[in-house]
Amino acid sequence: MAESWSFLDAFEPNFRPLVVIELAKGTKEETLKWFTKRIVDKKSNGGAQLLVKPLVTESGDENIYLVGASHLRLLLGAETVGLVKECNDNSMRTFTYSSRKTFKDFADDNHNFLTMAECQYIIKHELENLRAKDEKMIPGYPQAKLYPGKSIGKQCSLLPVTHCIDIGWCSW
């Protein structure tokens, strides 16, 4: 049976954080809830289907979020971004989940098949490709208009909302 996005769990308590997103202090609660919901929502609902956990600071602020993904989600994401990996016959091919066992060093229980940089790239790609569905604006910020199919990330840059620090790599 082929795996698909719908088989992914949205909750994995011991996930490995790969990206840190720091939102501006004072970001409205409704914006925080909407943004984190979009990160964890299923792909079919317009989400990124990633894992997110708030990091509470000493001051009690919840404006820093750790983002990761399940092993299966990362493998499906590798296929989505067209990641090229080495096969058992020493050729380089675009990774597909259905032919995963033909790739060198792949094992279902090997969580190191994808490098840290590859995992971060997959998560970055998914965050950058969050698109507006039916929303007309970012909740809490009526001046930040959203249009169906347009990038949410580009609109968030109008606000003091997104500052993303990937562990060992900065972007977004």
C-alpha positions in Angstrom: 0.0 0.0 0.0 1.4 3.4 -1.0 2.0 5.9 1.8 0.4 9.4 1.4 0.1 12.6 3.2 -3.0 11.5 5.0 -1.1 8.8 6.9 1.1 11.2 8.6 0.6 11.8 12.3 0.4 15.5 13.4 1.7 14.6 16.9 5.1 13.1 17.7 6.2 14.0 21.2 9.9 13.4 20.8 10.5 15.0 17.4 13.9 16.4 16.5 13.7 20.2 16.1 15.2 21.2 12.8 14.1 24.8 12.5 13.5 27.6 15.0 11.0 30.3 14.2 11.0 33.4 16.4 8.0 35.5 16.2 8.0 39.2 17.2 7.2 39.8 20.8 3.7 41.2 21.1 2.4 39.1 18.2 -1.3 38.7 18.7 -2.5 35.5 20.2 -4.9 34.8 17.4 -2.1 35.2 14.9 0.1 32.8 16.8 -2.7 30.2 16.9 -3.5 30.6 13.2 0.2 30.4 12.1 1.0 27.4 14.2 -2.3 25.7 13.1 -1.3 26.3 9.4 2.1 24.7 10.1 0.6 21.5 11.6 -2.5 21.2 9.5 -2.8 18.4 7.0 -1.6 19.1 3.4 -5.2 18.6 2.2 -6.3 21.5 4.5 -3.6 23.8 3.1 -1.1 23.2 6.0 2.5 22.1 5.9 1.9 19.0 8.0 4.9 19.6 10.1 5.4 19.3 13.9 5.7 22.4 16.0 6.3 23.0 19.7 6.6 26.3 21.6 9.7 27.0 23.5 8.7 28.9 26.7 11.4 31.3 27.8 12.3 32.4 31.4 10.0 35.4 30.9 7.1 33.1 30.0 7.0 34.3 26.4 5.8 31.8 23.8 7.2 33.5 20.7 9.8 30.9 19.8 8.7 27.7 18.1 10.7 24.5 17.3 9.7 23.0 14.0 10.4 19.4 12.9 8.8 16.6 11.0 8.2 12.9 11.3 10.6 10.6 9.5 7.8 9.7 6.9 7.0 13.4 6.4 10.6 14.1 5.6 10.9 11.2 3.2 7.7 12.4 1.3 9.1 15.9 1.4 12.3 14.7 -0.1 10.3 13.4 -3.1 8.4 16.7 -3.3 11.5 18.9 -3.5 13.2 16.5 -6.0 16.1 15.6 -3.8 18.8 13.6 -5.6 20.5 10.8 -3.7 22.9 8.0 -4.5 21.4 4.6 -5.4 22.8 1.2 -4.6 24.2 1.0 -8.1 26.2 4.2 -7.5 24.0 6.2 -9.8 22.4 9.5 -8.7 18.6 9.6 -9.0 15.8 11.7 -7.8 14.5 10.2 -4.6 11.0 8.7 -4.6 9.3 7.2 -1.6 8.1 4.2 -3.7 11.7 3.3 -4.7 13.3 4.2 -1.4 14.9 0.8 -0.8 17.0 1.2 -4.0 18.9 4.1 -2.4 22.3 3.6 -0.7 22.1 3.5 3.1 18.3 3.6 3.2 16.6 1.5 6.0 13.1 2.1 7.4 14.6 2.6 10.8 17.6 4.8 9.7 16.7 8.3 10.6 20.0 9.5 9.3 19.3 8.8 5.7 18.6 12.4 5.1 21.3 14.9 6.3 20.5 17.7 8.6 20.8 20.2 5.7 18.4 18.1 3.6 15.8 18.0 6.4 16.1 21.7 7.0 15.7 22.4 3.2 12.5 20.3 3.1 11.0 22.1 6.1 12.1 25.5 4.6 10.4 24.6 1.3 7.2 23.6 3.1 7.1 26.7 5.2 7.7 28.9 2.1 5.0 27.1 0.2 2.2 27.7 2.7 -0.5 29.3 0.6 -3.7 31.2 1.6 -6.9 29.2 1.1 -10.0 31.1 2.0 -8.5 33.6 4.3 -8.7 37.3 3.3 -6.2 38.5 5.9 -3.8 37.3 8.6 -5.9 37.0 11.8 -5.1 40.0 14.1 -3.6 42.0 11.3 -6.3 43.2 8.9 -3.8 45.3 6.9 -2.0 42.1 5.8 -4.2 41.0 3.0 -4.2 37.4 1.8 -5.2 36.1 -1.6 -6.1 32.5 -2.5 -3.1 30.6 -3.7 -0.6 33.3 -2.7 2.2 32.7 -0.3 1.5 33.3 3.4 5.2 33.8 4.0 5.5 36.8 1.8 2.6 38.5 3.6 4.0 37.7 7.0 7.1 39.6 6.0 5.0 42.8 6.1 4.5 42.2 9.8 7.0 41.9 12.6 6.0 38.2 12.7 8.6 35.9 11.1 12.2 35.7 11.9 13.4 32.1 11.2 16.6 30.7 12.5 17.4 27.3 11.2 19.7 25.4 13.5 23.1 26.0 11.8 21.5 27.8 8.8 19.7 31.1 8.6 16.9 32.0 6.2 13.2 32.9 5.6 
